[in-house]
Amino acid sequence: MDHDLLERVIVSPVAGVFTPIGDAVRRITAGATVGVVRCGPDEVPVVSPFDGELVDVCAAAGERLEPFQRIAWLRVA
């Protein structure tokens, strides 16, 4: 089985400054909010579209992100 097909990426919905929510958990469910991106006066939630095991959080707290920039990646269980 090709392992590339078992990995998914959570990306930033907008440009702005990233803030993770709480401590990183190992198991993420689809619809879970993993952080927010402050875009001007708005805070846009970063929601996982996938279920999976958190492998890595690529974005640091306070990091300025571009739209669709990788925030985290999951391995599909």
N, C-alpha and C positions, 0 to 999 in steps of 0.2 A: 504494500500500500504506500502511496506517495504521501509523505508527512507534510508537504507544502499544502495539501488540501485540507489538513486538519487544523490550520492556524488561521486566525481572524484578527483584524486590526480595528481598534476603536480610534476614530479620528475626531479632530476638533470641528464642531459645526460652524464656527465663525473665527475671525481673527480677534485676538485679544489676549488677556493675561489669565493663565491657568491657575486654578486652586483645586487641589484634590479634596475629596470629601472623606473625612475620617481616615482610619488606618486601612491600608490595602488588605483586602480579603482574598483568599486563594480562589474561592468559587464565585463566579459572577453569573448572574441570571440575566436573560434578555429583559430590558426595561430598567435595569438597575442604573442609578446615577452614580458615576464614578468621580465626578468633579463638576466644576463650573468654569466658564470662560467669561471674564468681565470684558464687555465690549461697550465702551463709553459708560453710560449709566446703567446698562442692562447686565444681568448675569444670566448667561445661557447655559442650561444644564447639558452635561456631556453624558449621554445615555448609551449604554451598550445595546447594540442590536442583536447580540449573540449570547448564548449560554456557553460557558467554558471555564477552564482553569486559568487564572491570571499567571502569565509567564514573566512579564516585565512591564513596568510603568516607565515609558520613555520620556515623558514630560515632567519637568521639575516644578515644584510650587513656585509661582512667580514668573515662570517662563512665558515670554511673549510668543504666541503661536500664530501661524497662518491658517486660513481655512483648509480643512482636510489634512492638516499635519497630524502625524501619528502621535497618539497619547499613550496607548497601551496595546499589548497584544495578548491574545488568548489562545489556548490550545483547546480545541473542541473535544469534549469528553465522550 
